Amino acid sequence: MSRRFFPAISGMSIYAINLLRQLVAGGHDVTMISQYYGDPERRKVYGGGPPPEVPGVRVIGLEAVGEQDGGDFERDVETMAATIAAEHAQSPFDVLHAQYGYPTGWAALIAAQRLGLPCVVSIQGGDGHWVGSCCATHRIAMERVLDHAHAVLIGGASFAGEVHDRLGTALERFTIVPGAVDTERFVPGELAEGPVRLFYHGRVDRRKGVLDMLHALPAVGGDWTCTVSGIGPDLEPARALATELGLDGRVTFTGYADYDHVPGLYRDHDVFVSPTYAEGFSNTILEAMAAGLAVASCRSVGVVDCVRDGENGLLTEAGDVPALTAMLTRLVTDAALRGRLAMAGLAECRRVYSWHAVGRQIQGIYAAVVDAPALVGVDEQIPVTPCRFRSEPHLL
């Protein structure tokens, strides 16, 4: 069960499709139930539309009707739980696995209790960073998921620490499953003469640091160009800021990128810029490493688990625009540094973060919980309280 899946713009869309492929290759019978946006205006932020077919997988799309109607997440939770039950009646499931603790993890936990099934939940970036700080409803739901799921997966130690600090979850409740990348699709390109090619790819969102990057660029030394790939809530503000800063001749916005074309985009660049404030685990950084790019990022939750400053990338503090300018200047003007960081990142990616290894780990977790005792006593009722995300539910 996923909250976002293709054609949504989300690292978890990428994660989901690669996990599905690994499960099919492992001989499993897989059903994917995913929410999606049908509202054209909301689709401008994250993409949307019914999820596409995946070979060997039964794919079911559920439009997030309640979420689009004033942020009524609770209505969608019951729809998801009922859909799982209906599918289970036709062809029984052995394990339920939800991406995102809320709303999909809460829906899967409810369905698991009703059906007597084991439930695995992967906690994602937004879950840890702000779900639960927004309102009592979502905090209670997250706490129940974290306390009762048969396995709680999380991308790294820094992210587990953040969730522990915010929601009080015991660290031993977490199983660390890192991000992963298809190292057969994401491969290095050819070095090119001319300006150093900087690349931002992903959700165009100020929480990902894209506006900080634009503020930093005018003072970056050396010969460079920059591509901003993706859509998101701050696409238009980013375009306007680039014009205001006089960057129109050097910064190009390319909009939505079909996933099949993304490996080629990486190969056409030299430096990946990800000045993000927080991640669950950055799949785009792994893609960039696998494609042989030097990485410039921040000492943020979810980044420090895979990037070490001066070893396989460069890091600065999130929001420190002068430091970001200096870091990018180093990478633009020092070809040897770019090459050394790129080679280190590439080697580590191939060694540690291949989907073959991560897929095996997740299948091992399924095997460990498949005979676990059924859930009992989880209260399905939660008081509905005002929430700052009900007016902008896509930001949850």
N, C-alpha and C positions, 0 to 999 in steps of 0.2 A: 504494500500500500504506500503510495507516495502523494505528497501534496503538490508537487510540480514534476512534470515530465515533458518530454519533447512535444511541441516546439517551444516550451517555456525556456527562458533565459535563466539558467540556474545551474550551478555546479552539481547539484543533486540530480538534475536531469541526466547529466553525463555519467554520474556515478551509477544511477539506476540502470541505464541501458547497458553499461558494461557488466554490471552484476547479473542482469538478466541473461546476457550472453554466456557468462561463466556458468550459471546454473543450468542452462540448457545443455552446454557442453558436458556438464557433469552428470547428465542423464536424468535430471529432475523434471517433474511436471509442474510448470510454473504459470500462475495467474498474476497479472499486474492490474491492480485497480488504482487509478490515478485521478485526482482532481484536475480540473483545468478551468481557465477563464473563457467564457463565451462572450462577455461584454467587450465590444470593440475598443472602448476607451481604456478599460483595464488591461486589455491585451497589448496596448502600446507600451506598458511598463515592463511586463515580463514575457511577452509573447503569450501564446495560448492556442486554444482550439483543441478538439479531441486528439488524444494521443494516437500516434500511428501504429500500424502493425509492427510486431517484432517477430521474426521467424522462430517458431517453436513455442511461442508464448501466447496465452489467451489474454488479450488486452481489453480492459473495460474503462471507459472514460466516464467520470462523474462531474458534471458542471458544478462548480462551487456556487450554487444558486443563493444560498443564505449569505455567504461571504460577500457576494456582489450586491446583496440587498441589505445594506446598512451594517455589514459586518456581523451577520447572524451566524457565527461559526457553529453554534449549538445545533441548528437545524441540519447542517451538513454532517456533523458527527453522527447523528442518528441515521442519516441516509447511508453513510459509509458502513456503519455497523450492520444495517439491514441488508446491504448488498453483499457483504461478506457472508452473512447467514444464508442468503439465497443461493449463492454460489456453492457454499459448503453442502447444502442439501442436494445439489445436483451431482457434485463430485467432491467428496470430503477432503479437506485440507489436513495436513499433518502439523504444519507450523505456520503461524502468522508473523510477518516481519514488516514493520512500519518504518518508513523514513520520516523524520520529524516527530518530536515528542507530542506536539500539539499543532493542529487538531487530529492528524492521522494516527499518532501513537495512542491517543486517548480513545479514538474510535476502535482501533485494533484491540486495545485492552478490554473494552466493553464487550466486543465480539468474542474475544478469547474466553472470558468468564462465562458468557452465555452458552458457548459451544463446547466448553471443556478442553480448549486447545492451548498449547504453549504459545507465548507471545514474546517476540524479540523486537526491541525498539532501538533505532539509531538516532541519537541526539545530534541535531544539526546546529549550525551557527546561530540562527535566530533564537532557537530554544534556549541556548545557554546565555546569550548576550542580553536579551530583553524580555522574552516570554516569562511571565511571572512577576516582572517589575511593572507590568502594565495594568494589572487588575487582579482582584482576589480570585475571580473565576479561573483565569488561566494559570495562576499560581497553584491553586488546589489541584487542577487537572495535571499539571506537570509533576507535582509532588506525588500524586497517586501513580502516575506512569513510572516515575523513577523508583518508587518504593516497591511496586508489585510486578513489573514486567519480569519474565523469567531470565532475560539477559538484556543488559543496557550497553549498547555499543557507542563508543565515542572516539573521535579522531586522534587525540593526543593528550599527553599529561597536562599541558597548560590549559587546555579546554576543560578537562575534568576538574582541575583546580578551580576554575572560574565557576562552574556549576556547583561544586561543593561550597564555595564561599557564598554564592547567591541563594541557593536553595537548600543547603544543609545536607545534601546527599553524601553518604559515606563513600569515600574513594574506592573502597573495595567492591562497591556495586558496579563499577565500570569495567568493561572489557575494552581495551584499546585496540581498535582496528583502524590503521592509518588510511589516508587517501591512497588512490592508486591511479595508474595511467596506462593506457594501451601503448606499450613501448614498440609495438610493431607498426602502429599508425603514426605516432609522433616521433619523427626522426629528424636529425639535423639537415639543414639545407646547405647550399653553397655560400661561401663568403663572397661578398660583393664589394666592388670599389665604390667610392663616393661617400655621402653622409652616413653616419651611424644611424641605424633605423630603430627608434624606440617604439615600443608596442604596449598598449594597454588593451586588455581583452576581458570582457565579462560584463557584469551588470554595471551600467553607468549610474553610479549612486555615490553621493558624497561620503557615505559610510565606508565606501571602498577606497576613498582618498583621491578620486579622479579630479575633484576641484583643486585639491592641494597640488597635484601634479601640474595642472595648468598654471597655477600661480607660480610654481617653481620654474617653469620652462623659460620664461623670457631672459633669465640671468644665467642659464646653462651655457657654459662655454663650448667651443668647438663647433664642428659641422655636424648637424643632426636634422632629422625629420622625425615626426611622431604620428602614429596611427592610433586612433581610439575606436575600438571595435566593440559593438554591442548596443543594446538599448536598455532603458531603465528609467527610474523616476527623475533623474537629474540630467537626462540627455539634452533637453532644450536649455536649461541653465548652463550646461557645459559648453554648448555651442555659442551661446551669448557671451560667456566669459572669454572664450578663445578669441572672439572678435574684438572684445573690449581690450584684451591684452595685446592685440596686434599679431596674433599667431596664425591667422588664416592661411598664410602662405606656407607654413611649416607643419601645421597640425591638420590631419584629415580625419573626418568622422565617417566611418563606413557602414554604420547601422547594424542591423541584424545579420548574423553570419550563420549560414546553414552549417550544421556540425560536420558534414562531410568535407566542407571547405576549410575548416579551422586548422587542420595540420599544415596546409599550405600557407595560411596566414602567418603562423609561427615561423615557418621556414624562410619567409620573406623579410624577417627582422633579425636584429642583433641583440637587443636588450629588452627584457620584459620588466615593466614597471608596475608594481602592485603596492601602492602606499596605503594599504588597508588598515583600518582601525581594529578589526577583529575578524577571525575566521573560525569555523569549526575545524576545518583542515582545507588548505587551499589546493583544489584540484588544478586550477589554472597555473599555479606555480609549478606543479609537477609536470604539466604539459609543456611548459616553457623549458624546464630542465631537460625533459626527454627530447625536445626539439633543438637542444644545443644552444639556448640563449643564456646569457648572463642575467641574473635576477637582481633587481633592486626592490627591496620591500621594507617592512617596518618590524620593530620588536613588539609584535602584537600576538595576542592569544591565537593559536592555530597556525601561526607562521614560524615561531621559534622552535616548533617541534621538527621542522624539516629544513630550515635555513639557518646557517651559522655564519655570522658576520666575518667576512674576510676569507672564509673557507670555501663555501659553495654558493655565496651570494654576498651582497652588501645590505646592511640594515641601518635604519635610523629610527628615531622616535616618531610615532604617528602624529601628524599635525605640525611637525617642525619643518616649515617650508624652506627656510634657509639651509638647513641640513640636507634636505632633499635635493635642493639645487646643487650643493657641493658634491653629493654622492653621484648625481647624474653627470656632473662635469667630469668627475674621475673616470666614469665608465666610458664617456664619449671620447675623452682625450687619451686614454691609456689602453691601447689594443691588447697589450700583453695581459693586463689585468682582466679584461673581458674574456680573453681566451682561456685563462687559467680557471676562472670561476665557472665558465661554461663547461669545461671538460670535467671539473669536479662534480658539478650538478648532474651532468649526463651519466657519469659512472655510478653515482649513488642511486639515481632513479632506476637504472637498469637492474641494480643489485637488490634494492629494497622495496621499490614501489610498483612492481609489475602486477597486473591484474591476476596473473596465474597464482601468485602467492597469496594475495588478499582474498581471491575467490575461494581458495582452499581453506583459509582460516574461517571465513563466514560459514561455509558448508560444515566445518567441524563444530561450530557453535550450534547450528541446527541439530546436528546429531546428538549433541550433549543435552539439549533441552526437550527432545521429541517425546520422551517418556516422563517428563516432569509432572509433579502433581498439579491437578487443575486448580485454577484460581477460585477462591471463595472469599466472600465478605468485602469485596471492593464496592464501595458505595457509588452508584452511577449518577446520583443526583448532586449537582453543584449549583449554588445560588448564582444567578446571572447578575453581574454588576457592571456599571459603566466601565468602558475600556478605551484608552486613547487610540487603539488600533481599529476600533469599529468604524471610524470615519475614513481610515486609510488602511484597510485590511491587507493590501498587498505588501505592506511594510512589516507585517508580522514575521 
